[in-house]
């Protein structure tokens, strides 16, 4: 339960009580209202209209994707250099972070995703696979949001029943 703005960190995921929308906390206005960034809007709302958001757990973490690596913490992007796919499930990507707050995990996953995409593009890979998990969670939404707005990406396609996204690059 959020009692005051001092309980919040920039980047925390919040859910608006009145609409159910999910966004990131980006700061406060001088009048004490919260600034929440959703996918397409900046919303100014009172503290009483938000709750901390925890993404739903993916019920199928054990999907059998053809992984280039399994059950291995990726602490350094250099370990990803020769891979054509990345699994963003935190239990695969960085098991040591599994008990961190959801917003910290999402930040780590998105940094890993961005590093992976940047490296894949720099290495002129034609296509890569991003495994984000099924569901309507924040990670899948964030990944696809960034891919759709990346000028380097020519096409994306959901695969594995929505649990992953294939990405084709422009060169």
KOLPALUM-304521 format. One line per 5 residues: number of its first residue (from 1); for each residue y, x, z of N, C-alpha, C, O. Coordinates in Angstrom, 2 decimals, m for minus. Atoms other than C-alpha are relative to their C-alpha. Example, Ala and Ser with C-alpha at 12.3 -4.5 7.8 and 13.67 -1.06 7.14 Angstrom:
2
1> m1.19/0.89/0.00/m4.50/12.30/7.80/1.20/0.90/0.00/1.18/1.94/0.66; m1.19/m0.82/m0.06/m1.06/13.67/7.14/1.09/m0.77/0.73/2.20/m0.26/0.90
//
This chain:
171
1> m1.18/0.84/0.00/0.00/0.00/0.00/1.25/0.89/0.00/1.32/1.86/0.74; m1.23/m0.76/0.11/3.43/1.30/m0.93/1.02/m0.62/0.94/1.41/m1.78/0.78; m0.96/0.51/m0.98/5.85/0.95/1.97/1.44/0.37/m0.35/2.37/m0.38/m0.05; m1.33/m0.41/0.41/8.79/2.89/0.56/m0.12/0.91/m1.22/m1.21/1.34/m1.58; 0.02/m0.87/1.18/9.79/4.96/m2.45/m0.44/1.42/0.37/m0.82/2.19/m0.51
6> 0.46/m1.33/m0.44/8.96/8.06/m0.37/m1.51/0.14/m0.11/m2.03/1.25/m0.05; 1.44/m0.02/0.17/5.29/7.10/m0.79/m0.40/0.29/m1.45/m1.58/0.47/m1.74; 0.27/m0.18/1.42/5.59/7.62/m4.56/0.33/1.40/m0.49/1.23/2.06/0.02; m0.25/m1.26/0.70/5.42/10.71/m6.73/0.30/m0.34/m1.45/m0.22/m1.31/m1.99; m0.27/0.17/1.43/6.83/10.99/m10.23/m1.33/0.13/m0.73/m2.09/1.07/m0.49
11> 1.26/m0.01/0.74/3.95/10.18/m12.57/m1.07/m0.90/0.59/m2.09/m1.15/m0.06; 0.98/0.92/m0.58/2.11/7.86/m10.17/m0.11/m1.23/m0.89/0.87/m1.70/m1.46; 0.23/1.21/0.78/0.55/4.90/m11.95/0.24/m1.22/0.88/m0.29/m1.31/1.99; m0.33/1.21/m0.73/1.91/1.55/m10.85/m0.34/m1.21/m0.85/m0.28/m1.18/m2.08; 0.23/1.26/0.69/0.98/m2.01/m11.70/1.05/m0.99/0.47/1.28/m1.16/1.67
16> m1.00/1.00/m0.32/3.67/m4.66/m11.86/m0.70/m1.29/0.39/m1.53/m1.81/m0.35; 0.66/1.21/m0.50/2.64/m7.67/m9.80/0.30/m1.21/m0.87/m0.59/m2.04/m1.10; m0.38/1.21/0.73/4.54/m10.20/m11.90/m0.59/m0.07/m1.41/m0.75/m1.17/m1.94; 0.51/0.03/1.37/3.13/m9.17/m15.29/m1.35/0.67/m0.17/m2.02/0.47/m1.18; 1.26/m0.72/0.12/0.10/m6.98/m14.60/0.09/1.26/m0.83/m0.90/1.98/m0.96
21> m0.16/m1.19/0.83/1.53/m4.23/m16.83/m0.14/1.25/0.85/0.13/1.24/2.05; 0.22/m1.27/m0.68/0.75/m0.64/m15.94/0.95/1.03/m0.60/1.14/1.07/m1.81; m0.90/m1.03/0.47/3.19/2.24/m16.16/0.11/1.14/1.00/m0.47/1.09/2.08; m0.20/m1.17/m0.85/4.24/5.57/m14.70/1.34/m0.10/0.71/2.35/m0.48/0.13; m1.22/m0.07/m0.78/6.78/5.88/m11.93/0.79/1.20/m0.47/0.28/2.32/m0.49
26> m0.82/m1.11/0.49/9.67/7.96/m13.27/1.22/0.27/0.87/1.94/1.24/0.63; m1.13/m0.25/m0.88/12.27/7.63/m10.52/0.54/m1.29/0.59/m0.03/m2.37/0.43; m0.64/1.16/m0.60/14.59/5.32/m8.64/1.46/m0.05/m0.43/2.07/0.98/m0.74; m1.42/0.20/0.29/18.00/3.88/m9.38/0.76/0.08/1.33/0.15/m0.03/2.39; m0.79/m0.08/m1.24/20.86/4.24/m6.85/m0.15/m1.24/0.89/0.01/m1.15/2.11
31> 0.16/1.21/m0.81/20.25/0.64/m5.75/m1.39/m0.12/0.61/m1.69/m1.11/1.27; 1.33/m0.01/m0.59/16.67/1.54/m4.76/m1.09/m0.58/m0.88/m2.27/m0.51/m0.53; 1.01/0.55/0.90/14.93/m0.18/m7.67/m0.76/1.14/m0.69/m0.22/2.23/m0.91; 0.86/m0.98/0.63/12.06/1.66/m9.33/0.16/m0.01/m1.51/0.43/m1.05/m2.11; 0.02/m0.13/1.46/12.04/2.95/m12.89/m1.45/0.27/m0.38/m2.03/1.27/0.02
36> 1.40/m0.09/0.41/8.61/2.40/m14.46/m0.06/0.06/m1.52/0.46/m0.83/m2.20; 0.14/m0.19/1.45/7.76/3.68/m17.97/m1.37/m0.54/m0.42/m2.40/m0.01/m0.01; 1.24/0.50/0.57/5.15/1.58/m19.78/m0.13/0.59/m1.40/0.70/1.42/m1.79; 0.18/m0.54/1.35/3.83/2.31/m23.29/1.22/m0.16/m0.87/1.56/0.73/m1.65; m1.09/0.27/0.92/6.81/0.74/m24.96/1.32/m0.40/0.65/2.28/m0.71/m0.05
41> m1.22/0.43/m0.68/9.41/m0.10/m22.31/0.27/0.81/1.26/m0.63/1.43/1.83; m0.37/m0.49/m1.32/11.30/1.19/m19.33/0.37/m1.24/0.80/1.23/m2.02/0.39; m0.20/1.20/m0.80/11.21/m1.42/m16.59/0.64/0.39/1.32/0.19/1.33/1.98; m0.67/m0.18/m1.29/13.55/m1.56/m13.60/m0.48/m1.15/0.88/m0.31/m2.32/0.53; 0.61/1.03/m0.84/11.87/m3.41/m10.73/0.13/0.35/1.47/0.20/1.52/1.83
46> m0.03/m0.30/m1.43/12.05/m3.78/m6.96/m1.37/0.51/0.48/m2.39/0.24/m0.14; 1.22/m0.54/m0.59/9.47/m2.00/m4.80/m1.01/m1.10/0.29/m2.21/m0.89/0.16; 0.89/1.11/m0.35/8.04/m5.37/m3.76/m0.80/m0.52/m1.18/m1.76/m1.27/m0.99; 0.69/0.48/1.20/6.90/m5.99/m7.37/m1.04/0.98/m0.51/m1.60/0.75/m1.59; 0.97/m0.98/0.49/4.59/m2.95/m7.64/m1.10/0.26/1.02/m0.92/0.11/2.22
51> 1.11/m0.50/m0.81/1.24/m1.80/m6.36/m0.49/1.27/m0.66/m0.30/1.48/m1.86; 0.60/m1.21/0.55/m0.49/1.54/m6.78/m1.13/m0.43/m0.92/m1.91/m1.32/m0.56; 1.05/0.37/0.95/m2.78/1.35/m9.81/m1.08/1.07/0.01/m0.80/2.26/m0.08; 1.15/m0.88/0.12/m6.24/2.86/m9.81/m0.81/m0.47/m1.19/m1.28/m1.61/m1.20; 0.74/0.43/1.18/m7.96/2.80/m13.21/m1.43/m0.38/0.37/m2.00/0.21/1.29
56> 1.38/0.37/m0.28/m11.35/1.08/m13.25/m0.93/1.15/m0.33/m0.68/1.92/m1.26; 1.00/m1.03/0.26/m14.34/3.36/m13.09/m0.75/m0.36/m1.27/m1.07/m1.53/m1.49; 0.77/0.23/1.21/m16.14/3.75/m16.41/m1.45/m0.17/0.42/m2.04/0.76/0.96; 1.35/0.25/m0.46/m19.54/2.16/m15.76/m1.04/0.81/m0.74/m2.20/0.87/m0.31; 1.00/m0.68/0.81/m21.20/4.28/m18.43/0.36/1.47/m0.19/0.48/1.94/m1.32
61> m0.35/m1.42/0.11/m20.31/7.89/m17.61/m1.11/0.82/m0.63/m0.88/1.94/m1.09; 1.14/m0.74/0.51/m23.75/8.90/m18.78/m0.27/m0.20/m1.48/m1.38/0.04/m1.93; 0.23/0.17/1.43/m23.26/8.08/m22.46/m0.52/1.28/m0.61/m0.06/2.37/m0.26; 0.61/m1.18/0.59/m25.33/10.41/m24.56/0.72/0.37/m1.27/0.24/0.09/m2.37; m0.72/m0.52/1.14/m22.74/11.94/m26.82/m0.62/1.35/m0.35/m1.19/2.01/0.52
66> 0.48/m1.31/0.41/m23.74/15.00/m28.81/1.04/1.03/0.44/1.90/1.41/m0.34; m1.01/m0.86/m0.59/m21.78/17.33/m26.53/m0.18/1.46/m0.42/m1.30/1.94/m0.60; 0.03/m1.43/0.21/m20.86/20.90/m27.30/m0.20/0.72/1.33/m0.54/1.90/1.35; 0.21/m0.54/m1.34/m21.06/21.47/m23.52/m0.30/m1.17/0.91/0.12/m2.29/0.63; 0.34/1.05/m0.95/m22.41/19.48/m20.58/0.16/0.51/1.41/m0.14/1.67/1.71
71> m0.11/m0.27/m1.44/m21.67/19.37/m16.86/0.59/1.37/0.30/0.02/2.14/1.07; m0.61/m1.31/m0.15/m19.35/22.34/m17.02/1.49/m0.19/0.23/2.15/m0.86/m0.56; m1.43/0.11/m0.26/m15.91/22.60/m15.47/0.76/0.81/m1.04/0.42/1.97/m1.31; m0.85/m0.69/0.97/m13.30/23.51/m18.06/1.32/0.26/0.69/2.20/m0.61/0.72; m1.22/m0.34/m0.71/m10.61/25.30/m16.09/0.99/0.74/m0.87/2.16/0.90/m0.50
76> m0.86/m0.81/0.84/m9.21/27.29/m18.95/m0.19/m0.45/m1.45/m1.32/m0.54/m1.92; 0.09/0.49/1.37/m8.42/26.08/m22.46/m0.71/1.00/m0.91/m1.23/0.62/m1.95; 0.69/m0.99/0.83/m9.85/29.34/m23.83/m1.48/m0.32/m0.12/m2.11/0.08/m1.10; 1.40/0.39/0.09/m13.29/27.91/m23.07/m0.20/m1.09/m1.04/m1.33/m1.34/m1.46; 0.10/1.07/0.97/m12.52/25.09/m25.51/0.23/0.48/m1.43/0.11/m0.31/m2.37
81> m0.48/m0.50/1.29/m11.49/27.32/m28.41/m0.94/m0.32/m1.17/m0.47/m0.64/m2.26; 0.91/0.17/1.12/m14.64/26.91/m30.49/m0.67/m1.36/m0.01/m1.66/m1.55/m0.71; 0.59/1.32/m0.05/m15.38/23.30/m29.70/0.67/m0.95/m0.98/1.87/m0.84/m1.24; m0.56/0.99/0.89/m14.92/20.43/m32.10/0.18/m1.33/0.71/0.57/m2.32/0.09; m0.20/1.21/m0.79/m14.82/17.86/m29.31/0.27/0.36/1.45/m0.05/1.46/1.91
86> m0.26/m0.17/m1.42/m13.69/17.42/m25.74/m0.37/m1.29/0.71/m0.05/m2.39/0.24; 0.33/1.14/m0.83/m15.07/15.12/m23.07/1.00/m0.02/1.15/1.02/0.90/1.97; m1.05/0.08/m1.01/m12.20/13.99/m20.85/m0.44/m0.66/1.30/0.37/m0.81/2.21; 0.48/0.50/m1.29/m14.39/12.44/m18.15/0.21/1.11/1.03/m0.22/2.24/0.80; m0.34/m1.03/m0.98/m13.22/14.28/m15.05/m1.26/0.63/0.58/m1.23/1.80/0.97
91> 1.26/m0.55/m0.52/m16.83/14.73/m13.89/m0.55/1.09/m0.91/m1.33/1.93/m0.46; 0.41/m1.03/0.96/m17.39/16.85/m17.02/1.09/1.07/m0.11/0.81/2.26/m0.06; m1.14/m0.88/0.25/m13.94/18.35/m17.53/0.31/0.90/1.20/0.49/2.11/1.04; m0.36/m0.76/m1.21/m13.20/19.43/m13.95/m0.55/m0.72/1.24/0.20/m1.41/1.93; 0.60/0.72/m1.13/m15.63/18.15/m11.30/0.70/0.25/1.33/0.67/m0.60/2.22
96> m0.69/m0.31/m1.25/m13.61/19.86/m8.58/1.21/m0.92/0.25/1.76/m0.94/1.35; m1.16/0.89/m0.14/m10.84/17.29/m9.20/m0.39/m1.46/0.23/0.49/m2.32/0.31; 0.45/1.39/m0.07/m12.95/14.14/m8.79/0.62/m0.79/1.15/0.78/m2.00/1.03; m0.55/0.71/m1.15/m11.42/13.27/m5.40/1.53/0.03/0.05/2.12/m0.37/1.05; m1.46/m0.04/0.06/m7.80/13.80/m6.47/0.53/m1.41/m0.29/m0.21/m2.26/m0.78
101> m0.59/1.29/0.36/m5.41/10.84/m6.82/m0.07/m0.22/m1.51/m0.02/0.72/m2.30; 0.18/0.36/1.41/m5.79/8.99/m10.11/1.10/0.57/m0.90/0.81/1.01/m2.01; m1.10/m0.51/0.82/m2.35/10.06/m11.37/m0.14/1.49/m0.25/0.17/1.97/m1.34; 0.19/m1.45/0.18/m3.15/13.75/m10.82/m1.13/0.26/m1.00/m1.04/1.16/m1.83; 1.12/m0.15/0.93/m6.46/13.35/m12.64/0.47/m0.30/m1.43/0.16/0.45/m2.35
106> m0.49/0.35/1.32/m4.76/11.61/m15.56/0.90/1.09/m0.57/0.79/1.43/m1.75; m0.86/m1.10/0.46/m2.12/14.36/m15.78/m0.84/1.18/m0.47/m0.55/1.76/m1.52; 0.88/m1.11/0.38/m4.88/17.01/m15.88/m0.73/m0.33/m1.31/m0.83/0.52/m2.20; 0.71/0.40/1.21/m6.84/15.05/m18.50/0.92/0.04/m1.21/0.52/0.50/m2.28; m0.92/0.02/1.12/m3.77/14.59/m20.68/0.46/1.41/m0.39/0.65/1.69/m1.57
111> m0.33/m1.39/0.32/m2.81/18.27/m20.41/m1.15/0.64/m0.77/m0.93/1.34/m1.76; 1.17/m0.54/0.69/m6.36/19.23/m21.41/m0.10/m0.56/m1.42/m0.39/0.17/m2.36; 0.01/0.65/1.31/m6.23/16.72/m24.28/1.05/0.63/m0.92/0.73/1.00/m2.05; m1.08/m0.58/0.81/m2.87/18.06/m25.53/m0.30/1.44/m0.39/m0.09/1.83/m1.54; 0.36/m1.39/0.31/m4.03/21.68/m25.28/m1.09/0.06/m1.05/m1.04/0.88/m1.97
116> 1.11/0.04/0.95/m7.23/20.82/m27.15/0.48/m0.37/m1.40/0.12/0.29/m2.38; m0.50/0.45/1.31/m5.43/18.95/m29.96/0.88/1.09/m0.62/0.75/1.37/m1.81; m0.85/m1.07/0.52/m2.82/21.72/m30.32/m0.83/1.16/m0.52/m0.54/1.70/m1.59; 0.85/m1.11/0.43/m5.53/24.38/m30.52/m0.80/m0.37/m1.25/m0.92/0.44/m2.17; 0.79/0.44/1.16/m7.65/22.36/m32.97/0.87/0.01/m1.26/0.42/0.43/m2.33
121> m0.90/0.01/1.14/m4.65/21.89/m35.25/0.36/1.43/m0.43/0.38/1.74/m1.62; m0.34/m1.40/0.30/m3.68/25.57/m35.01/m1.17/0.71/m0.70/m0.96/1.59/m1.52; 1.19/m0.60/0.62/m7.26/26.49/m35.99/m0.41/m0.71/m1.29/m1.44/m0.41/m1.88; 0.19/0.73/1.25/m7.01/24.10/m38.96/m1.34/m0.74/m0.07/m1.99/m0.77/m1.11; 1.19/0.85/0.00/m9.93/21.94/m37.91/0.36/m1.29/m0.74/1.44/m1.85/m0.54
126> m0.26/1.23/0.73/m10.20/18.94/m40.22/m0.14/m1.22/0.89/0.63/m2.17/0.79; 0.25/1.13/m0.87/m11.59/16.62/m37.58/m0.50/0.46/1.35/m1.18/1.49/1.47; 0.49/m0.25/m1.36/m12.25/16.57/m33.85/m0.35/m1.35/0.63/0.05/m2.41/0.15; 0.38/1.19/m0.74/m13.73/14.09/m31.39/0.56/0.10/1.41/0.41/1.12/2.07; m0.53/0.10/m1.36/m12.01/13.01/m28.17/m0.84/m1.06/0.72/m0.83/m2.23/0.35
131> 0.82/0.93/m0.78/m14.40/11.44/m25.65/0.81/m0.39/1.23/1.04/0.42/2.13; m0.86/0.47/m1.08/m12.31/9.31/m23.31/m0.67/m1.06/0.85/m0.15/m1.41/1.91; 0.69/1.04/m0.74/m14.79/6.70/m22.15/0.35/m1.38/m0.53/1.38/m1.58/m1.17; m0.20/1.39/0.40/m15.12/3.00/m22.79/0.99/m0.67/0.93/1.47/m0.08/1.89; m0.81/0.79/m0.90/m13.05/0.32/m21.28/1.44/m0.09/m0.45/1.82/0.41/m1.52
136> m1.41/0.22/0.29/m9.42/m0.61/m21.20/0.86/0.88/0.90/2.01/0.54/1.18; m0.68/m0.87/m0.94/m8.42/2.23/m18.90/1.22/0.70/m0.55/1.50/0.68/m1.75; m1.25/m0.69/0.32/m5.25/4.22/m18.87/m0.27/1.22/m0.89/0.52/1.49/m1.80; 0.26/m1.22/0.78/m6.86/7.39/m20.30/m0.16/m0.32/m1.48/0.47/0.32/m2.32; 0.21/0.38/1.39/m8.07/5.72/m23.50/1.32/m0.43/m0.65/1.63/m0.03/m1.77
141> m1.28/0.48/0.50/m4.70/4.01/m23.93/0.97/1.16/m0.24/1.62/1.22/m1.28; m0.90/m1.16/0.13/m2.74/7.24/m23.34/m0.41/0.88/m1.18/0.44/1.30/m1.97; 0.49/m0.87/1.09/m4.93/9.28/m25.72/0.35/m0.62/m1.35/0.91/0.05/m2.21; m0.25/0.63/1.29/m4.65/6.75/m28.53/1.50/m0.16/m0.27/1.94/m0.06/m1.42; m1.45/0.09/0.14/m0.93/6.25/m27.91/0.56/1.32/m0.56/1.36/1.31/m1.50
146> m0.50/m1.30/0.45/m0.30/9.99/m28.35/m0.50/0.34/m1.41/0.25/0.89/m2.21; 0.55/m0.30/1.33/m2.59/10.30/m31.38/0.72/m0.79/m1.09/1.00/m0.26/m2.17; m0.66/0.85/1.00/m0.91/7.39/m33.19/1.42/0.47/m0.30/1.96/0.16/m1.36; m1.38/m0.44/0.19/2.49/9.03/m32.76/0.10/1.48/m0.40/1.20/2.01/m0.56; 0.03/m1.42/0.36/1.42/12.57/m33.68/0.02/0.13/m1.53/m0.91/m0.32/m2.20
151> m0.13/m0.14/1.45/2.62/13.43/m37.21/m1.08/0.87/m0.62/m1.31/0.80/m1.83; 1.07/m0.86/0.52/m0.20/15.95/m37.55/m1.28/m0.78/m0.25/m2.16/m0.30/m0.96; 1.22/0.80/0.09/m2.80/13.18/m37.33/0.10/m0.96/m1.18/1.06/m1.73/m1.29; m0.02/0.90/1.15/m3.67/11.38/m40.56/m0.74/m1.30/0.28/m0.38/m2.34/m0.27; 0.77/1.20/m0.27/m6.22/8.93/m39.16/m0.77/0.17/1.30/m1.19/1.27/1.65
156> 0.88/0.01/m1.16/m8.06/7.97/m35.99/m0.96/m1.17/m0.16/m0.65/m2.16/m0.81; 1.00/1.06/0.08/m11.20/5.89/m35.62/m0.80/m0.02/1.30/m1.32/1.01/1.73; 0.82/0.13/m1.20/m12.92/4.56/m32.51/m1.46/0.09/m0.40/m1.88/m0.48/m1.40; 1.43/m0.13/0.23/m16.58/5.51/m32.34/m0.73/m0.19/1.32/m0.10/m0.36/2.36; 0.85/0.15/m1.19/m19.47/5.18/m29.87/0.41/m1.21/0.82/0.60/m1.13/2.03
161> m0.34/1.28/m0.64/m18.58/1.56/m29.09/1.30/0.09/0.79/1.43/m0.52/1.85; m1.31/m0.11/m0.64/m15.01/2.51/m28.16/0.09/1.08/1.06/1.13/1.21/1.71; 0.00/m1.03/m1.03/m15.97/5.40/m25.88/0.58/1.33/m0.45/0.77/2.24/0.36; m0.55/m1.25/0.53/m14.54/8.09/m28.16/0.84/m0.32/m1.23/0.78/m1.42/m1.78; m0.85/0.14/1.17/m12.07/8.62/m30.97/m0.16/1.22/m0.88/m0.01/2.35/m0.42
166> m0.02/m1.08/0.99/m12.51/10.69/m34.12/1.42/0.15/m0.50/2.13/m0.84/m0.70; m1.36/m0.31/0.41/m9.30/12.38/m35.25/m0.04/0.86/m1.26/m0.74/1.87/m1.30; m0.15/m0.78/1.22/m8.44/13.63/m38.76/1.43/0.50/m0.06/2.38/m0.24/0.20; m1.33/m0.61/0.06/m5.54/16.02/m39.24/0.53/0.09/m1.42/m0.23/0.16/m2.38; m0.70/m0.29/1.25/m2.96/16.39/m42.03/0.26/1.50/m0.04/0.56/2.10/0.99
171> m0.42/m1.40/0.16/m2.39/19.89/m43.39/0.81/0.15/m1.25/1.26/1.26/m1.56
//
